Amino acid sequence: MPPVIPRSDRIVRRTAMVGAATAAFLLLTADYGPDYPNPIRKAMEFFSKPDTSVGQAQQTNPKPDGS
């Protein structure tokens, strides 16, 4: 087996990483139809919801001591 040239090895590894990241992105964001759950879309919807205020959370949650 011939010796590996470090610069070529680095280029091959970098290209493989970019290819894997691109493939993962394309697979996650592909539109498989309206009924197929898209994980990126669900995550975006989840994180774009407004948070409840502290006052509302205290009103709806029971007190820890049970009173």
N, C-alpha and C positions, 0 to 999 in steps of 0.2 A: 504494500500500500504506500503510495507516495506521501511525502510530508504535506501537511495542511498549511496553506499560506494564511497567516493570522488575519490579514485584511480581507481575504476572500471569505473566510469563515465568518467574520463579523458581518459582512454584507449578506451572506446567506441566512444567518440567524435573524438579522433585522428584517429581511424580506419575509421570512416565515412568520415573524411576529405581526408584522403589518397585515399580511394576508389572513392570518387567523383572526385578528381584531376586525378586519373588514368583513370577513365571512360571518362572524358572530353578529355584527351590527346589521348586516343585510338580512340574516335569518330572523333576528328579533323584530325588525321593523317591517318585514314583508307583509303585504296585505293579502291574506288568504281568503278574504271574503268578509261580509259583514257579521257572520256568526262566529268567526274564529276569534278567541280572546287574544288580544295583542298585549303582551306584558309591559311594553314601554308605555302604551297609551294608558293602561291601568295605573302604572306608577305615576305618570304625569297628572292624572286626575286626582289621585290620592294626595299628592304633595301640593296641588294647587288649591285644595279646599281650605277655607279660612279656619283658623284655630278658634276654639271656644275660649272665652275669657275666663279668668280665674274665678270671678264672681259667679258665673253661670255654673262652673264645675262644682263649686262649694254648695250651691243651692240644690243641685241634683244628686250629689253623692251623700249618703248618710254619714253621720259622724262616727268615728272609730269606736267611741265608748258606748254606742248603742242608744244614746238619749236623743 
